[in-house]
Amino acid sequence: MKILILGGTVFLGRHLVEAGVERGHAVTIFNRGHHIPEGSFPEVERLRGDRDGDLAALGGGRRWDAVVDTSGNHQPAVRSAVERLAGCVDEYAFVSTLAVYQGFPRVRGLDERSPLRDGAPPGSPAAAALDKALCEGVLRSEMPGRHLIVRAGLLAGPHDPTDRFTCWPRRIAAGGEVLAPGEPTVPVQLIDARDLAGWIVAALENGLHGAYNATGPASTLTMEAFLEDCRDATGSDATFTWVDEEFLLAAGVKPRMELPVWMPRAPYAGTADCTKALRDGLTFRPLAETAADTLDWDRGRPASEPRRAGLTREREAEVLAAWHASVASTI
């Protein structure tokens, strides 16, 4: 196949390029050229442009069997790409998010038939999800029967620029008392970006269409098991102190960036129904493998590179001390 990837240099896009090349496809990437390391992917064609205004490189009568859009976040930009590519590709794959569902993350068992968002307060996290839902609508109206919508959960694995998964194996590997948020039995979901990338390429090969929830694992993963898998993967002596979520919120701890994976007051956040994708070939490597590989990658990053998520050790110690004092005062 000839596959065009919009993006393709940072995280999921990078793994899509690798999966496409490994499976013998001719891969073209379209981006601004700001992030891809010099000398990487020598067998891949590179087109320069900007999806927010400069799509000229996608013209000239070029054709591809499929395009994978990893970077579409706003309806006008996605519409422009779709209008440019509708006559040049057989299928348009769009990477969306589970957050497009109305009520996410507080509704149990959301599946592909669940209603999508139709409104959100401006500037809120839900507004970004609404933008994704509107982008999906462009695909449904402009390329009926020729689109694949992949509603992904939290992505994990090497080359993650957000550090939202990476901060956990990094912290647990350091050992000692680790702050564990909320309830140990709350289910959580995530997917290794390499597994998602491989499945997307296979889905294009197999001609899959329509919307799919795509996160993992295949069976329930609790927050406690998630942390323990990270400990097993790193060989750490870490111990976990479970801190009540209301206490954490009162202390001003930020869930998404200081304690990622934890979603307070949302016990059903990790219950999205991925039966359809599992039936159509989605598989997952062991979480411990993802944690170990991510930690190896993280340790090779320059010390000067900012780490974007996770509590600082000082802040963690402060919150733990306050929690222990609170517990002691009730005894």
C-alpha positions in Angstrom: 0.0 0.0 0.0 0.9 3.7 -0.4 0.2 5.4 2.9 0.3 9.1 3.6 0.7 10.2 7.2 -0.3 13.7 8.3 2.2 14.3 11.1 4.5 11.2 11.5 7.4 12.5 13.5 6.7 12.8 17.2 4.8 10.0 19.0 2.0 8.0 17.4 2.9 9.2 14.0 6.5 8.0 14.5 5.2 4.5 15.4 2.8 4.5 12.4 5.8 5.2 10.1 7.7 2.4 11.7 4.7 0.0 11.5 4.1 0.9 7.8 7.7 0.4 6.8 8.0 -2.9 8.7 4.9 -4.2 7.0 6.4 -3.4 3.6 4.3 -0.3 2.7 5.5 2.8 0.8 5.1 5.6 3.4 4.9 9.3 2.8 4.9 11.9 5.7 3.5 15.4 5.4 4.5 17.9 8.1 6.5 21.1 8.8 9.7 19.2 9.3 10.4 20.6 12.8 10.8 17.4 14.9 12.0 14.5 12.9 15.6 13.6 13.8 18.1 14.0 11.0 18.8 10.8 9.2 15.8 8.9 10.6 13.5 7.0 8.2 15.7 7.3 5.1 13.3 5.1 3.1 10.3 7.4 3.8 9.2 10.2 1.4 8.9 13.6 3.1 6.5 16.3 2.0 6.8 19.7 3.6 3.8 21.9 4.4 1.5 23.1 7.1 -2.0 21.6 7.5 -3.2 25.0 8.9 -2.7 26.7 5.5 -0.1 25.2 3.2 -1.3 21.9 1.6 0.3 22.6 -1.8 2.7 19.6 -1.5 -0.4 17.2 -1.5 -1.4 18.3 -4.9 0.1 17.6 -8.3 -2.0 14.5 -9.1 -0.5 12.4 -6.4 -2.5 9.4 -5.1 -2.3 7.2 -2.1 -4.2 4.1 -1.0 -4.8 5.6 2.5 -4.1 8.6 4.6 -3.7 8.6 8.4 -4.4 11.9 10.1 -2.7 12.0 13.5 -2.8 15.7 14.0 -6.3 16.9 13.1 -7.7 18.9 16.0 -9.8 21.6 14.5 -12.7 21.2 12.0 -11.6 23.8 9.4 -8.1 22.3 9.1 -9.6 18.7 8.8 -12.1 19.9 6.3 -9.3 21.5 4.2 -7.3 18.2 4.3 -10.4 16.1 3.4 -11.3 18.4 0.5 -7.7 18.2 -0.8 -7.4 14.5 -0.4 -10.9 13.1 -1.1 -10.0 12.5 -4.7 -6.5 11.3 -4.0 -7.0 8.5 -1.4 -9.2 5.5 -1.1 -9.6 5.7 2.7 -9.1 8.4 5.3 -8.1 7.2 8.8 -8.6 9.8 11.6 -7.1 9.5 15.1 -9.8 10.8 17.5 -10.3 10.3 21.2 -12.7 8.6 23.6 -13.4 12.1 25.0 -15.7 12.8 22.0 -18.5 10.9 23.8 -21.1 12.8 25.7 -20.6 12.2 29.4 -17.0 10.9 29.2 -15.4 10.1 31.6 -18.4 9.7 33.9 -20.5 7.2 31.9 -19.9 3.5 32.1 -19.2 1.3 29.1 -19.2 3.8 26.3 -19.3 2.1 22.9 -19.4 3.2 19.3 -23.2 3.7 19.4 -23.0 6.1 22.4 -23.9 9.7 21.6 -21.2 12.2 20.9 -20.7 15.7 22.4 -22.8 18.4 20.8 -21.6 21.3 23.0 -19.0 22.4 25.5 -18.0 25.5 27.4 -15.4 27.5 25.4 -11.9 27.0 26.7 -12.8 23.9 28.7 -11.2 20.4 28.2 -14.5 19.3 26.8 -14.1 22.0 24.1 -11.1 20.2 22.6 -13.1 17.0 22.6 -16.0 18.7 20.9 -13.5 19.9 18.2 -12.6 16.3 17.6 -16.2 15.3 17.4 -16.8 18.0 14.8 -13.7 16.7 12.8 -15.3 13.2 12.8 -18.4 14.7 11.4 -16.5 16.0 8.4 -15.3 12.5 7.6 -18.8 11.1 7.9 -20.3 13.7 5.6 -17.5 14.1 3.0 -16.1 10.5 2.8 -19.0 8.2 3.6 -17.9 4.6 3.5 -14.3 5.6 3.1 -13.3 6.6 6.6 -11.8 4.9 9.7 -12.3 6.8 13.0 -10.0 5.6 15.8 -11.1 6.8 19.2 -8.0 6.3 21.2 -7.5 6.3 25.0 -4.4 7.4 26.9 -1.3 6.6 24.8 1.8 5.1 26.4 5.2 4.0 25.2 8.6 5.4 24.0 8.7 8.9 22.5 5.7 10.2 24.4 6.1 14.0 24.5 3.5 14.5 27.2 5.1 12.3 29.9 1.6 11.3 31.1 2.5 7.7 31.2 6.3 8.0 31.4 6.2 9.8 34.7 4.9 6.6 36.4 7.6 4.1 35.6 10.2 6.9 36.1 8.9 7.7 39.6 8.4 4.1 40.6 11.8 3.0 39.4 13.3 5.6 41.9 11.8 3.5 44.7 10.7 4.5 48.2 7.2 5.7 49.2 5.1 6.5 46.2 1.9 8.5 46.3 -0.9 6.3 44.8 -4.1 8.3 44.0 -7.7 7.4 44.8 -9.0 3.9 45.1 -6.9 0.9 44.2 -9.8 -0.9 42.5 -10.8 1.8 40.1 -10.3 0.6 36.4 -7.9 2.4 34.2 -7.3 2.1 30.4 -4.4 2.9 28.2 -2.7 1.6 25.0 0.9 1.3 23.9 1.2 3.7 20.9 3.1 0.9 19.0 0.1 -1.5 19.4 -2.3 1.2 18.2 -0.1 2.1 15.3 0.3 -1.6 14.2 -3.5 -2.1 14.4 -4.3 1.0 12.4 -2.0 -0.1 9.6 -3.5 -3.6 9.7 -7.0 -2.1 9.7 -6.2 -0.2 6.5 -4.8 -3.4 5.0 -8.1 -5.2 5.9 -10.3 -2.4 4.6 -12.0 -1.6 8.0 -14.3 1.3 8.0 -16.4 3.3 10.6 -15.6 4.2 14.2 -13.7 2.1 16.7 -12.9 2.5 20.4 -9.2 1.7 20.7 -7.7 1.4 24.2 -6.7 -1.4 26.4 -6.0 -3.8 27.9 -8.4 -6.6 26.8 -9.4 -7.3 30.4 -9.9 -4.9 33.4 -6.8 -3.2 34.7 -7.1 -1.6 38.1 -5.0 1.4 39.3 -3.4 -0.9 41.8 -2.4 -3.5 39.1 -1.2 -0.6 36.9 1.2 0.6 39.6 2.3 -2.9 40.5 3.1 -3.7 36.8 5.3 -0.7 36.6 7.1 -1.8 39.8 7.6 -5.3 38.5 8.9 -3.9 35.2 11.4 -1.6 36.9 12.6 -4.0 39.7 11.9 -1.3 42.2 11.4 -1.5 46.0 8.6 1.1 45.8 5.8 1.0 48.3 2.4 2.6 47.6 0.5 4.9 49.9 -3.1 5.3 48.8 -4.3 8.9 49.3 -8.0 9.8 49.2 -8.9 11.6 46.0 -10.9 14.3 47.8 -7.9 15.0 49.9 -5.7 15.3 46.8 -8.2 17.7 45.1 -8.4 19.8 48.2 -4.6 20.0 48.2 -4.7 21.3 44.7 -3.1 18.3 43.0 -3.7 18.4 39.2 -4.9 15.1 37.9 -3.9 15.3 34.2 -0.4 16.6 34.7 0.7 16.0 38.2 -0.9 12.5 38.7 -1.9 11.4 35.1 -3.9 8.2 34.6 -5.9 9.1 37.7 -9.2 10.6 36.9 -11.0 11.8 40.1 -14.7 11.5 40.5 -14.9 9.4 37.4 -15.0 5.7 38.5 -16.1 4.7 35.0 -13.4 6.5 33.0 -11.6 3.2 32.4 -14.6 1.2 31.2 -14.9 2.1 27.5 -16.1 -0.8 25.5 -13.5 -1.9 22.9 -15.2 -5.2 21.9 -15.4 -4.1 18.2 -11.7 -3.4 17.9 -10.8 -6.6 19.7 -12.9 -8.6 17.4 -11.2 -6.9 14.5 -7.7 -7.7 15.6 -6.6 -5.2 18.2 -4.0 -6.8 20.6 -1.9 -5.5 23.4 1.6 -6.2 24.6 2.1 -6.7 28.4 2.0 -3.4 30.4 5.2 -4.4 32.0 6.9 -4.4 28.6 5.5 -1.0 27.8 6.8 0.3 31.2 10.3 -1.2 30.8 10.7 0.1 27.2 9.4 3.5 28.1 11.8 3.8 31.0 14.7 2.8 28.8 13.8 5.5 26.4 13.3 8.0 29.1 16.7 7.4 30.6 18.3 8.1 27.2 16.7 11.6 27.0 18.9 14.6 27.7 18.7 15.9 31.2 17.9 19.3 29.9 14.8 18.1 28.1 11.8 19.2 30.2 9.7 16.5 31.8 6.1 17.6 31.4 4.1 15.5 33.8 4.3 14.0 37.3 4.6 15.4 40.8 8.0 16.8 41.7 9.6 14.8 44.5 9.3 17.8 46.8 5.6 18.2 46.1 4.9 14.5 46.5 6.7 14.5 49.9 4.7 17.5 51.0 1.4 15.9 50.1 2.3 12.6 51.7 3.3 14.3 54.9 0.0 16.2 55.0 -1.9 12.9 54.3 -0.1 11.1 57.1 -0.8 13.9 59.5 -4.4 13.9 58.5 -4.7 10.1 59.1 -2.9 10.4 62.5 -5.3 13.1 63.7 -8.2 10.7 63.2 -6.7 7.9 65.3 
